[in-house]
Amino acid sequence: MKNVPKSNFQSTVYSVVASIPRGSVATYGQIAELAGRPGAARAVGTCMRNNKDTHTVPCHRVVASNGTLAGYAYGDGLSTKKKLLQKEGVSFKTNGTTVDLKANQWQPKRSR
């Protein structure tokens, strides 16, 4: 079954995450802000956990504010998330578990 948004917020979050290009990541807080609910990073996490259409809504591209991989409900969890990001060309810091946000964080164009 495809995602059936339960709220406007969830629908907006899915739309924002669907906009993250391959090879880029966004943070849960960044998604919350772009969805119009600054401070709702945990709610974004809930939306990602409930995502049923990972091809349309690439939830593996959403990471913690410090670049660490947080939560992934598919495949083998975080190891699957890391493999998907590496396949897309996302670089990690030397510890191997933290995304290099300076190099890979998505910077969407803001409307004026």
N, C-alpha and C positions, 0 to 999 in steps of 0.2 A: 504494500500500500504506500502511496506517495505521502509526503508531508501534508497534513491537514492542519494549517495554522489555527491555533486556539485563541490567538489574540493578534491585534495589530502589531504589537511589539515583536512577537515571534515572527510574523511575516516580514517585518522590516529587518530583523536580524538576519533571517535567511537571505533576503535580498542583498544586504550589505556583504555577507560572507560570500555569496555567489559572485560578487564583483572583485574579489581578491584574485589577482592574476597568478598564474603558475610561477613558481620561483619566488614568491613573496609570502609574507605572513603578516598577521595583524594580532594585536593583543585583545584579550577579552574586554578590557577597559576601553580600548579604542573602538571596538565594535559597539559597545554600549553607548558611547558618546555619539558615534555616527548614526545610531538608531534613535537618538533623541532622549536617551536616559542615562546621562553621565552618572557614574557610580553604581551602575547595575551590572557589573562584570559577572557576578554570580548568576544572575538571571540569564545572561548570555550563555554561561556554561550549561545551565539547564536546557536551554534551547538546543545547544550543540549535542547534548546527551540524548535528546529526543529526536534528533535529525534522522530521518529514515531514507533520505535520498542523497547519499554522499557524492554522487556524480554531479548533481546540480548544485548542492551546497557543500563545498569542500571543507568540512569542519576540521580536517587535519591541518589546515593553514592558520588555525587560531591557537595562540600560545599565551603563556602567562606574561605578566608585565615585565619580567626580567629575562624573558626569552626561553625559560625552561618549558619543556613539554609537559602539559598538564592534561590529564584525562583524555582517553580515547576509547570509545565503546566498541570498536570494530576490530576484526582480525585478532592479533595478539596484543592489543592495547598500544602502549607507548612505543614498543619496538616497531609496530606497523606504521604508526604515525611518523616516526623518524625515517623509516625506509621510504615512505611516500614523499616526504619533504626532500630527502636526499636525491631521489629520482628526478625531482623537479629542479634540482640545482641549488637548493637552499644550503647555505654554509653554516657550520656549527663552530663554536669556540673550541679551543683546544681540549676542554673537558669532555667534548663529544656529546653532551646532553643539553647544551644551551645554544639556541639559535643566535647567530650574530645579527642582532637587530639593526645595527648601523648599516649592515650590508643588505639586509633582506626585508626590513619592515616596509610594508606598503604605505605609500603616501598618496592617498586619493586626492584628486583635484577638487578643490573647494569652490563652490559657486559663490559669486560675489553679490 
